[in-house]
Structure formats: C-alpha cells, structure tokens
C-alpha cells in the first residue's frame, strides 16, 4: 500500500510541473483510488467446565468485521491445528463451550494467505482555492476606469505539504507565486483566473471584469491654408473644424470654444480657438489654435512739401516722407520704387534732379498692401545760356543794326524763356526762342556810341532763373568831323596795298596803338532771383585795338599816312580821358575822309 501511494504522488507532481507551463484550465483533481490486500484478524477464546480448560484461537476472515462467537464454535476442536488433542471435543457438537471475541482488526496481508482479500478505496481531498479583488485608481464615467486598474489575486492550498505555485488565466500566467497585483490592459477585460497547486491540479476558477481607458482622445484642428503671409488670412469667411478619435471607450463630444465642432469668422481680427474632446470614460483632450483674419489694406500717408517752383516743379532737393498704420496685423514696412516696381528701398526718400514716378507701397504682416503713385519733378539747377555770335564773353565793334545769336540749355525741365538787356541789366527785353536757340537784332542808331555790356538771362520750366551770357559791344555810328590838311605833292612811288573787306557787319581791323584801355561799361544789378552777372567787366584792351574800317579804294597815297598817324594819337589821348569813348565814331568819319581823298586826282609834281 505504501509503494502505490508513493508512485501516485510522483505522478501528481509531474502533472503539476507540466501544468505550470500551460494556460489551459484543468480544474481540481483531488480524488485518490487505493488498491490493498487485507484480511480481518479475529482473536477468540473458548472455555469448558468439565474438564475445565480454555482454548485461544486467531482466525482470519475477509476484511470486515469478526464473525459472531457462536458462528466460530466449530473452530474450537481437538485437532492438532486447533485446541489440541487434550481438548475434550468440538464446541457446539456435544461439547458445551463458552466462546468470546477478544480482539479484531483489519490487517494487510499477502495474496494466498487465509482470509487475505484484495480491496479498492477512493478518497477525495478538498481543492485549492483562488480569489481576486479589482482596484481602480481613477474611476471614470460609464463604469470605466480612467487610471490604473489592477486585481489583487491570491491562492490557497488546504492540504498540508502542498502549496500554490502560481495563478494563471486564459491570457497566460498572471502571478508567479501564490499572490500578486495584476494590471488590467486598456480596454474591456473579462478575466478568468485560477490557482496552480503543487498537488498537480488547479483551483476552481475566479473571474473579474474591468474597463480601462486612461488615454485621452486624439484631437485635431483643421484650417484651410492661409492665403496671406505669416499665417494670416486676407479674405473670409474662414472656418475651423475640430475632429477627434478614441479607440477604447469611444468619442463622446468635440467642441470649439464650447460650441460645435466648427467655428467660422468673417470679420477682421485675431480669434483664439480652444478645442476640447471627451471620450465615454471621461478623459478630455484639449488643443489651441488661432484664426488671424485681416482683409483691410493698411492706410498710407505721403507727405510731400508744397511745390516751390513753377509748373509743378520743385527747385530744391525733395524729402519724400511717408507714414502708415494697420490696426489688425500691423504695418510690416513701407518701401519706394523708382523703376516701376523692379526694386524697392525703405526709409526716407531724397529726390534730387530729375523726373520721377515714385511708387510707394505699404505692406502689413498679413500681406495686404496699399500703393500710391506720385509724379515728382525736381530741377534745382538754373539753365545755362551763352552767346554764339559773337562768341560768349568777347568784345565786338558794331554799328547800325546788329544781330546776335545764342543758346540756352536746361537738361531737366527745359528752357522756358530768355530775356536780353542792352543796358547792363536795367531793363530786359523778351527773346524769341526756337527750342533752346534765340536771336536778337539791335538797332544801335537809337543809342549813343560807346561801350555796352549785353546780358542774357533765361528761366527754365521749373522757374529757375540765371544770368550767365554776356558780351561787350562798342557802338560806332556817327561820322567824325575831321579836317584833313591838303597833302603835299605825292612822291613818285607806288602806294602800298591796303586789304579791304566787303562785309557789312564787321569791318577789317587796322591796329592802332593806344596808351589806355577803354573803361568797362557798368553792370547794374537787377535784383532778379538766381541772376548771375559777371563778377567783373571784360578785361580792357591794353594792346593794339582792332578798329573796323571800310576803305573805298584799293590804294592809298603815302602822303596821307602822317595825318592818319596824327589822328590815331589824338584818339589815344581822348581814350585816356573820362569822357565817352569817341574812337568808333571818329574812325567812321576817318573812313569817309580817306575814301574822299582816295578818289581825288593824283598830283604829278615831282619832289
């Protein structure tokens, strides 16, 4: 019997070891069946009165209870294997015996022994047990656990010498010992668990359920792409929408700013967006966003000084000042372009000489812009005039009507008009202009002979005025009253040839030595803005003066040379006085006298 029991225990332990590696539930198995050889041991005693004596017999029967004394009387006889030959007979068979059962028990035996019988016994032992208690750290809505969900598992073994080796469920091993706290995963878990015993079986099952959702929903904000700059919208309306997902307990609600899942704006401004999503467990997700809407261009103010010239022209460097504002996204910058928008510059714009088309652009941070275009003409430079005939700055001998030519240049606004003064700037006469060219014919017969400073001043379209052109002229119109003495008899020699000119305007010049230069004509200031006058009169003539004459013949008798030289000395003396310069008129009269003398018959007298 002991050998069979030991083998059974080894089998149970083997099954228990294999059972730990499996997640299959087997259940309790505590029923044990034992096969034994046993017999009933019975000890009787029989006594007789005559002859007096007693007999002890040990009888073996099948397991159970010992038979009654009367039923075993025949075993008491005088056989050698019973009471012996001295026993007077057989009890119950003529021999009155008093039989008593002394002891009786069941004893093991071996097959073949008297009364030895094979027997089978079945024993069911109490099973192991298991228990579990769920715990949620943050209870949520609708039976959900929003925090950590656990179950405290514990197993118990009632049999001495055996123990709980672990607790498992259908998902696998939950505890590696008799007790533990097992954490529930996210989602809905229906847990069935049982204890593993070293007996080799399992406990009955326990169960627990828990819904765990500790994760907030996934929340998203959707906005259309910004059609401005820096995240701004420049046209509306603009609609924001919120969406969310929750894979565990499911989505309960989504809102923007406490309302629905969409939010629309149409008016300019900055709108904060507060998005909220909740799931059925009560978890909440939040996120933020912004709608920036600016559909209004910034305002632009251009400050241009009043025009200080004529015809819309500025005659000084212009400071082009700008300012602006934007109440929504703010002013990002102000820039100017002078090339039609090809390039831009910021800051204060200074415009010097030229014609400008100024494009001014103000931009806000949203990308809205305002453009102003201004045409600005700046010409701070006066025009420049000069005589071309006679050349600028020269001194010329003239008489009768005399035509002068010149030009006026102004590269920016262009020449507007010119005036000439024949009296040193006291009075001015308008000039007819053709483009930048002008001419003037002066009848000198209306003025006394003498030296005159002729000035020309011009103005441009912008209103700038200058007086830079000047020449000096010597007017010689009246004939001199000169008495020519009769010449002595001419010498028989050929007179030298005198070059002549047929020009009507400028006569050939004959050098005449003078001791003093002609005084310059006075320059009278006129007080006109930007008038430019020569700082000094033309330089006086200190060398031989060029005097224009127009002889009537091609030859002259040498006899007239000495009167001519005497007349030259007289003119030089007159030039050194403070009187008016009479040389031109004297020369004119001398010209006529010489002409008359040249036409007289030559004398034939010999010296």
KEVEXKE-46843 format. One line per 4 residues: their letters; for each residue x, y, z of C-alpha. Coordinates in Angstrom, 3 decimals. Layout:
<rs>
a> X,Y,Z  ... .
</rs>
This chain:
<rs>
xxxx> 0.000,0.000,0.000  2.828,2.441,0.752  4.525,1.691,-2.577  1.363,2.500,-4.535 .
xxxx> 0.856,5.776,-2.665  4.420,6.957,-3.390  4.045,6.311,-7.114  0.775,8.193,-7.173 .
xxxx> 2.328,11.264,-5.527  5.207,11.272,-8.082  2.684,11.233,-10.917  0.752,14.124,-9.424 .
xxxx> 3.912,16.227,-9.038  4.870,15.583,-12.658  1.462,16.717,-13.826  1.750,19.813,-11.652 .
xxxx> 5.039,20.809,-13.279  3.616,20.479,-16.766  0.503,22.285,-15.700  2.501,25.440,-14.795 .
xxxx> 3.604,25.853,-18.386  0.098,25.677,-19.757  -2.641,28.274,-19.763  -5.339,25.632,-20.097 .
xxxx> -7.666,25.230,-17.202  -7.830,21.675,-15.793  -9.745,22.206,-12.576  -9.399,20.448,-9.161 .
xxxx> -8.485,16.751,-9.160  -8.264,15.571,-5.563  -9.953,12.093,-5.775  -7.456,9.234,-4.938 .
xxxx> -8.243,5.474,-5.519  -6.116,2.920,-3.460  -5.903,-0.942,-4.086  -4.856,-3.083,-0.990 .
xxxx> -4.681,-6.811,0.212  -6.258,-7.095,3.610  -7.871,-9.617,5.935  -9.845,-9.434,9.137 .
xxxx> -7.874,-10.503,12.200  -10.096,-12.025,14.930  -8.835,-13.404,18.337  -11.336,-15.747,20.190 .
xxxx> -11.217,-17.688,23.478  -13.318,-20.756,24.346  -13.678,-22.233,27.847  -15.228,-25.545,29.097 .
xxxx> -16.390,-26.508,32.585  -15.554,-30.199,32.657  -12.939,-30.933,32.348  -12.129,-27.387,32.974 .
xxxx> -9.926,-25.622,30.446  -9.683,-22.931,27.722  -8.516,-22.592,24.130  -7.281,-19.408,22.250 .
xxxx> -7.641,-19.256,18.525  -6.682,-16.478,15.950  -8.919,-16.647,12.947  -8.594,-14.622,9.626 .
xxxx> -11.512,-13.627,7.586  -12.151,-11.277,4.663  -11.896,-7.660,5.601  -14.863,-6.509,7.501 .
xxxx> -15.991,-7.425,10.997  -15.213,-10.532,13.016  -17.906,-13.216,12.881  -20.019,-13.836,15.979 .
xxxx> -18.742,-16.210,18.659  -21.399,-18.839,18.011  -20.524,-18.912,14.318  -16.927,-19.853,15.052 .
xxxx> -17.655,-22.667,17.695  -16.626,-25.386,15.288  -13.113,-23.955,15.024  -12.648,-24.989,18.675 .
xxxx> -11.951,-28.772,18.446  -9.297,-31.260,19.465  -7.435,-31.064,16.193  -3.757,-30.522,16.448 .
xxxx> -4.114,-27.223,14.458  -6.922,-26.099,16.740  -7.110,-26.683,20.534  -5.002,-29.790,20.544 .
xxxx> -5.711,-33.405,21.377  -6.316,-32.734,25.010  -9.353,-30.604,24.106  -12.394,-32.678,25.118 .
xxxx> -14.242,-32.337,21.883  -15.736,-29.851,19.473  -17.635,-26.971,20.855  -21.192,-26.889,19.790 .
xxxx> -21.002,-30.523,18.814  -21.780,-32.191,22.165  -19.319,-30.034,23.922  -20.678,-27.008,25.690 .
xxxx> -18.231,-24.134,25.325  -18.275,-20.527,26.315  -16.711,-18.568,23.329  -15.711,-14.879,23.474 .
xxxx> -14.154,-12.451,20.876  -11.145,-10.932,22.397  -9.803,-8.573,19.612  -10.443,-7.908,15.971 .
xxxx> -8.836,-5.674,13.301  -8.064,-5.358,9.609  -4.567,-6.196,8.674  -2.544,-6.230,5.496 .
xxxx> -1.760,-9.492,4.011  -0.429,-11.198,1.043  -2.315,-12.913,-1.637  -2.863,-16.606,-0.732 .
xxxx> -2.946,-16.108,2.982  -6.040,-17.223,4.836  -8.692,-14.615,4.568  -6.448,-12.246,2.512 .
xxxx> -8.668,-10.317,0.133  -7.883,-7.530,-2.435  -9.824,-4.239,-1.813  -10.066,-0.725,-3.559 .
xxxx> -10.701,2.565,-1.687  -11.409,6.110,-3.174  -10.583,9.401,-1.330  -11.469,12.964,-2.479 .
xxxx> -9.410,15.738,-0.860  -10.507,19.402,-0.621  -9.322,21.532,-3.683  -7.148,24.671,-3.731 .
xxxx> -8.965,27.983,-3.896  -8.312,31.424,-5.523  -9.769,34.905,-5.064  -9.412,38.322,-6.714 .
xxxx> -10.339,41.942,-5.878  -10.254,44.750,-8.533  -8.911,48.238,-7.794  -9.206,51.418,-9.982 .
xxxx> -7.024,54.433,-9.163  -9.261,56.969,-11.043  -12.833,55.940,-11.590  -14.327,57.348,-14.775 .
xxxx> -17.714,57.611,-16.412  -19.951,54.789,-17.510  -18.132,52.156,-15.451  -14.770,52.944,-16.950 .
xxxx> -11.527,53.228,-15.072  -9.555,56.297,-16.220  -6.477,55.437,-14.197  -4.609,52.224,-13.428 .
xxxx> -6.836,49.170,-12.987  -5.472,46.197,-11.038  -6.731,42.992,-9.453  -5.275,41.574,-6.231 .
xxxx> -5.047,37.802,-6.778  -4.485,35.227,-4.028  -4.455,31.404,-3.996  -4.807,28.986,-1.021 .
xxxx> -3.840,25.312,-0.633  -5.720,23.359,2.122  -3.608,20.215,2.002  -0.630,20.024,4.207 .
xxxx> 2.581,19.515,2.361  1.292,21.162,-0.798  1.406,24.817,-1.945  0.151,27.274,-4.572 .
xxxx> 2.786,27.685,-7.257  1.116,30.370,-9.365  -2.060,31.921,-10.665  -2.944,31.975,-14.312 .
xxxx> -5.744,32.827,-16.666  -6.586,32.266,-20.272  -4.173,35.037,-21.219  -1.289,33.215,-19.576 .
xxxx> 0.487,33.362,-16.258  -0.811,36.151,-14.054  1.205,35.523,-10.894  4.372,33.569,-10.418 .
xxxx> 3.533,32.901,-6.783  0.523,32.447,-4.524  -0.446,36.148,-4.731  0.128,39.306,-6.822 .
xxxx> -1.467,42.503,-8.150  -2.133,42.184,-11.864  -2.701,45.294,-14.030  -5.579,45.369,-16.474 .
xxxx> -4.719,46.462,-20.021  -6.526,49.268,-21.885  -9.963,48.258,-22.995  -12.604,45.889,-21.659 .
xxxx> -11.143,42.823,-19.944  -13.177,39.841,-18.698  -10.640,37.905,-16.674  -10.955,34.245,-15.638 .
xxxx> -8.199,33.029,-13.345  -7.271,30.003,-11.222  -4.540,28.894,-8.836  -1.938,26.258,-9.622 .
xxxx> -1.182,23.778,-6.828  1.819,21.611,-6.273  -0.729,18.778,-5.898  -0.794,18.909,-9.682 .
xxxx> -4.219,20.347,-10.205  -5.775,23.770,-10.164  -8.267,25.519,-8.046  -11.719,26.297,-9.125 .
xxxx> -11.896,29.467,-11.317  -12.465,33.012,-10.289  -13.485,35.900,-12.545  -13.371,39.690,-12.677 .
xxxx> -14.147,42.382,-15.282  -12.814,45.917,-15.673  -12.990,48.582,-18.377  -9.847,50.670,-18.525 .
xxxx> -9.389,53.820,-20.667  -6.687,56.031,-19.289  -5.859,57.727,-22.613  -7.409,60.966,-23.820 .
xxxx> -8.874,61.140,-27.319  -6.732,62.222,-30.271  -7.830,65.759,-31.182  -7.108,67.578,-34.449 .
xxxx> -7.693,71.152,-35.670  -8.279,71.660,-39.370  -7.864,75.071,-41.017  -7.653,75.960,-44.696 .
xxxx> -4.205,77.083,-45.881  -3.579,80.732,-45.037  -3.848,82.851,-48.187  -1.842,85.707,-46.699 .
xxxx> 1.553,85.966,-45.100  2.772,84.992,-41.635  -0.232,82.730,-41.035  -2.806,85.439,-41.816 .
xxxx> -5.909,85.141,-43.939  -6.628,88.090,-46.202  -10.098,87.000,-47.293  -13.016,85.494,-45.446 .
xxxx> -15.006,83.772,-44.213  -12.604,81.319,-42.588  -13.910,78.111,-40.983  -12.031,75.990,-38.462 .
xxxx> -13.152,72.434,-37.709  -12.272,70.011,-34.924  -12.203,66.226,-35.141  -11.197,63.522,-32.691 .
xxxx> -10.871,59.759,-32.360  -10.857,57.413,-29.357  -10.184,53.733,-29.918  -11.060,52.498,-26.433 .
xxxx> -14.174,53.886,-24.797  -15.254,55.853,-27.851  -15.740,59.555,-28.526  -18.309,61.447,-26.553 .
xxxx> -18.064,65.087,-27.728  -15.936,67.591,-29.713  -16.245,71.364,-29.475  -14.524,74.649,-30.386 .
xxxx> -14.817,77.407,-27.809  -17.543,75.459,-26.058  -19.742,75.213,-29.131  -19.906,72.847,-32.028 .
xxxx> -17.050,71.207,-33.827  -16.760,74.088,-36.328  -16.105,77.809,-35.940  -16.440,80.459,-38.686 .
xxxx> -15.204,84.055,-38.685  -15.936,86.766,-41.224  -14.755,89.978,-39.561  -11.165,91.126,-39.255 .
xxxx> -9.425,90.211,-36.045  -7.491,87.581,-34.138  -9.644,84.721,-32.857  -8.311,82.202,-30.320 .
xxxx> -9.589,78.650,-30.764  -9.947,76.337,-27.755  -10.682,72.786,-28.863  -11.986,70.118,-26.466 .
xxxx> -12.761,66.426,-26.982  -14.019,63.949,-24.360  -14.432,60.172,-24.534  -17.027,57.967,-22.847 .
xxxx> -14.695,57.273,-19.961  -14.439,60.980,-19.170  -10.949,61.565,-20.487  -10.504,65.026,-22.051 .
xxxx> -8.150,66.293,-24.753  -7.567,69.980,-25.469  -5.617,71.924,-28.046  -5.439,75.513,-29.174 .
xxxx> -5.319,77.384,-32.429  -5.824,80.842,-33.874  -7.565,82.372,-36.832  -5.940,85.626,-37.949 .
xxxx> -8.096,87.478,-40.461  -7.091,90.815,-41.972  -8.880,91.774,-45.168  -8.214,95.508,-44.875 .
xxxx> -5.148,97.044,-46.547  -3.082,99.380,-44.389  -3.523,103.127,-44.693  -0.737,105.122,-46.310 .
xxxx> 0.038,108.803,-45.862  2.503,110.508,-48.182  3.841,113.872,-47.041  5.143,115.981,-49.912 .
xxxx> 6.208,119.610,-49.340  4.429,122.318,-51.347  5.826,122.918,-54.804  8.460,125.646,-54.597 .
xxxx> 8.945,126.082,-58.327  6.757,126.654,-61.352  4.572,124.328,-63.383  4.580,121.688,-60.644 .
xxxx> 8.380,121.540,-60.423  10.479,121.528,-57.288  13.621,123.633,-57.388  15.249,122.070,-54.327 .
xxxx> 16.067,118.520,-53.211  12.811,116.898,-52.072  12.416,114.843,-48.892  9.674,112.303,-49.571 .
xxxx> 8.138,111.393,-46.188  5.617,108.581,-45.631  3.738,107.050,-42.723  1.007,104.469,-42.299 .
xxxx> -0.913,102.291,-39.901  -2.717,98.977,-39.767  -4.986,98.229,-36.826  -5.211,94.457,-37.360 .
xxxx> -1.986,92.692,-38.310  0.226,95.777,-38.074  2.495,97.558,-40.517  5.357,95.420,-41.748 .
xxxx> 7.117,98.021,-43.844  6.999,100.949,-46.272  9.118,100.958,-49.406  9.585,103.077,-52.517 .
xxxx> 10.337,102.150,-56.087  11.682,104.470,-58.771  11.857,101.871,-61.538  8.281,100.738,-61.830 .
xxxx> 8.471,98.157,-59.042  11.650,96.444,-60.163  13.488,97.306,-56.955  12.423,98.744,-53.628 .
xxxx> 14.062,100.832,-50.916  12.841,101.738,-47.464  13.356,104.788,-45.292  13.218,108.455,-46.186 .
xxxx> 13.442,109.069,-49.902  15.508,112.035,-51.118  14.879,113.111,-54.687  17.483,115.201,-56.434 .
xxxx> 17.348,116.447,-60.006  15.144,114.513,-62.397  11.673,113.378,-63.340  10.387,110.633,-61.051 .
xxxx> 7.441,108.308,-60.885  7.515,107.306,-57.229  5.610,104.153,-56.315  5.121,103.913,-52.558 .
xxxx> 3.938,100.626,-51.099  2.920,99.905,-47.501  2.518,96.249,-46.512  1.005,94.747,-43.380 .
xxxx> 2.005,91.446,-41.803  -0.952,89.725,-43.431  0.322,90.614,-46.884  -2.223,93.335,-47.664 .
xxxx> -0.704,96.374,-49.291  -1.592,99.858,-50.448  0.179,101.599,-53.304  0.386,105.291,-54.073 .
xxxx> 1.952,106.660,-57.234  3.245,110.219,-57.374  4.893,112.023,-60.246  7.627,114.263,-58.884 .
xxxx> 9.701,116.676,-60.965  12.801,118.169,-59.383  15.061,120.716,-61.070  17.268,122.714,-58.703 .
xxxx> 19.736,123.714,-61.433  19.270,127.009,-63.322  19.589,126.949,-67.116  22.855,127.924,-68.808 .
xxxx> 22.903,130.492,-71.613  25.705,131.675,-73.868  26.196,133.828,-76.961  27.271,132.001,-80.061 .
xxxx> 27.614,135.004,-82.404  29.536,136.990,-81.297  31.193,134.351,-79.092  30.407,134.395,-75.405 .
xxxx> 32.427,136.920,-73.377  34.041,138.729,-76.327  34.160,142.442,-77.231  32.844,143.414,-80.669 .
xxxx> 32.713,146.684,-82.642  29.225,147.199,-84.121  27.127,149.856,-85.835  23.645,150.234,-87.290 .
xxxx> 21.523,147.099,-86.899  23.376,144.213,-85.312  22.051,140.668,-84.921  23.209,138.476,-82.051 .
xxxx> 22.602,134.727,-81.637  22.825,132.389,-78.632  21.582,129.236,-76.939  20.055,128.274,-73.604 .
xxxx> 20.472,124.754,-72.218  18.430,123.046,-69.497  18.530,119.247,-69.482  15.830,118.653,-66.875 .
xxxx> 12.741,120.813,-67.035  13.824,122.547,-70.251  14.170,126.247,-71.083  11.051,128.330,-70.734 .
xxxx> 12.200,131.735,-71.992  15.060,134.182,-72.252  15.484,137.954,-71.997  18.229,140.307,-73.155 .
xxxx> 19.413,143.518,-71.579  21.375,146.088,-73.615  21.802,148.448,-70.698  23.716,146.263,-68.287 .
xxxx> 20.647,144.664,-66.639  18.481,147.754,-66.034  15.776,146.746,-68.442  15.040,143.395,-70.102 .
xxxx> 13.581,142.509,-73.481  11.990,139.081,-74.142  13.725,136.943,-76.743  12.065,134.771,-79.323 .
xxxx> 13.209,131.184,-78.764  13.249,128.236,-81.100  13.943,125.249,-78.879  16.946,126.458,-76.963 .
xxxx> 18.172,128.920,-79.610  17.471,132.628,-79.634  18.489,135.698,-81.615  18.131,139.473,-81.272 .
xxxx> 18.666,142.345,-83.702  19.636,145.634,-82.101  19.335,148.938,-83.935  22.272,150.801,-82.453 .
xxxx> 21.306,154.074,-84.088  18.983,154.694,-81.164  21.770,154.750,-78.613  24.864,156.852,-78.215 .
xxxx> 28.108,155.499,-79.390  30.072,153.803,-76.702  30.786,150.540,-74.935  27.843,148.443,-73.790 .
xxxx> 27.521,145.267,-71.698  24.838,143.000,-73.169  23.359,140.373,-70.838  21.049,137.448,-71.485 .
xxxx> 19.201,135.680,-68.712  16.970,132.632,-69.060  14.435,130.742,-66.961  13.511,127.076,-67.134 .
xxxx> 10.108,125.428,-66.842  10.778,124.787,-63.133  11.186,128.535,-62.520  14.944,128.652,-62.026 .
xxxx> 16.468,131.947,-63.291  20.043,132.607,-64.381  22.115,135.415,-65.984  25.296,133.998,-67.336 .
xxxx> 25.534,135.053,-71.017  27.316,138.332,-71.704  29.233,140.122,-74.415  30.675,143.627,-74.697 .
xxxx> 29.956,145.694,-77.821  31.385,149.020,-78.986  28.767,151.051,-80.873  30.224,153.373,-83.555 .
xxxx> 27.574,155.028,-85.732  28.142,158.846,-86.262  30.674,160.254,-88.718  33.604,162.253,-87.221 .
xxxx> 34.191,165.913,-88.046  37.835,165.744,-89.025  39.689,168.423,-91.016  42.156,166.788,-93.332 .
xxxx> 45.043,169.081,-94.451  45.958,169.256,-98.100  48.538,166.647,-98.791  51.954,167.686,-100.122 .
xxxx> 52.863,166.682,-103.612  52.876,162.980,-103.915  56.102,161.154,-104.334  56.567,159.058,-107.408 .
xxxx> 56.206,155.777,-105.689  53.643,153.076,-105.578  51.374,153.230,-102.579  51.206,150.039,-100.512 .
xxxx> 48.170,147.885,-100.896  45.658,148.060,-98.049  43.478,144.980,-97.560  39.761,145.686,-97.695 .
xxxx> 36.608,143.824,-96.859  33.161,143.935,-98.348  31.493,142.787,-95.166  28.641,144.955,-93.966 .
xxxx> 28.692,143.872,-90.375  32.253,143.562,-89.205  34.936,145.694,-90.883  38.572,144.830,-91.340 .
xxxx> 40.630,145.895,-88.426  43.587,148.222,-88.503  45.923,148.059,-85.496  46.174,151.345,-83.684 .
xxxx> 48.425,151.780,-80.693  46.632,153.209,-77.680  48.060,154.208,-74.385  44.983,153.453,-72.265 .
xxxx> 42.197,150.881,-72.416  38.552,151.741,-72.709  36.742,151.817,-69.394  34.300,148.917,-68.996 .
xxxx> 30.598,149.586,-69.108  28.943,149.478,-65.684  26.865,146.369,-64.721  23.649,147.314,-62.989 .
xxxx> 22.164,144.609,-60.641  18.514,143.859,-61.380  17.550,142.013,-58.147  16.077,139.071,-60.026 .
xxxx> 16.336,135.705,-58.258  19.201,133.494,-59.313  20.595,136.271,-61.586  24.174,135.592,-62.471 .
xxxx> 26.205,138.680,-63.505  29.802,138.798,-64.421  31.922,139.412,-61.360  33.944,141.927,-63.368 .
xxxx> 33.740,143.728,-66.692  35.508,142.293,-69.668  39.226,142.919,-69.494  40.206,146.280,-71.052 .
xxxx> 42.205,146.305,-74.210  45.874,147.166,-73.395  47.465,146.278,-76.706  46.686,147.392,-80.185 .
xxxx> 42.941,147.859,-80.624  41.171,146.325,-83.559  39.294,149.157,-85.305  36.965,148.255,-88.139 .
xxxx> 37.254,150.370,-91.369  35.783,150.067,-94.808  38.024,151.850,-97.433  36.518,152.768,-100.727 .
xxxx> 39.597,152.134,-102.875  42.314,149.598,-103.117  45.262,152.037,-102.960  46.269,154.975,-100.869 .
xxxx> 48.892,157.690,-101.442  51.637,157.608,-98.776  51.256,161.289,-98.383  48.197,160.646,-96.210 .
xxxx> 49.978,158.376,-93.748  51.188,161.140,-91.459  47.725,162.700,-90.937  46.386,159.297,-90.157 .
xxxx> 49.028,158.694,-87.562  48.339,162.108,-86.039  44.658,161.282,-85.841  45.498,157.991,-84.102 .
xxxx> 47.439,159.876,-81.420  44.504,162.213,-80.938  42.158,159.284,-80.443  44.520,157.705,-77.925 .
xxxx> 44.556,160.931,-75.934  40.785,161.076,-75.984  40.623,157.442,-74.795  42.642,158.227,-71.709 .
xxxx> 40.143,160.859,-70.539  36.954,160.265,-68.554  34.789,161.123,-71.500  32.816,158.700,-73.547 .
xxxx> 34.807,156.606,-75.946  34.632,158.557,-79.270  37.004,156.378,-81.183  34.434,154.379,-83.075 .
xxxx> 32.659,157.456,-84.477  35.976,159.147,-85.248  37.140,156.112,-87.128  33.912,156.125,-89.035 .
xxxx> 34.430,159.698,-90.104  38.050,158.930,-90.871  36.896,156.183,-93.118  34.770,158.587,-95.128 .
xxxx> 37.588,161.158,-95.360  40.042,158.614,-96.595  37.583,157.471,-99.172  37.124,161.002,-100.435 .
xxxx> 40.848,161.634,-100.579  41.475,158.443,-102.390  39.165,159.489,-105.204  40.977,162.813,-105.854 .
xxxx> 43.363,163.077,-108.939  46.970,162.307,-108.085  49.494,165.160,-108.267  52.167,164.960,-110.979 .
xxx> 54.623,167.303,-109.343  57.954,165.802,-108.539  59.777,166.471,-105.353 .
</rs>
